């Protein structure tokens, strides 16, 4: 499960969430908590960041709340399936 409490404790500005209701994604907005952390936030990611990791990183990137450091993430949410080329 995506750590919503951690996101809420670090997000000091409004942010969008994504919820799969139908084949079309619908965006919803959340408001920051009054006691949310207001310092700088850095998030480290790599190519294995997928599923709940993507759900965690996405609002910070979208809202410009954190500096994202590392490799490009998988770009997948839900239940990603990994394959390795053995050739």
ABEGO torsion letter per residue (X at the ends): XBBAAAAAAABABBBBBBBBABABBBBBBBBBBAABBABBBBBBBBAABBEAAAAAAAAAAAAGABBBBEBBBAGBBEBBBBBBBAX
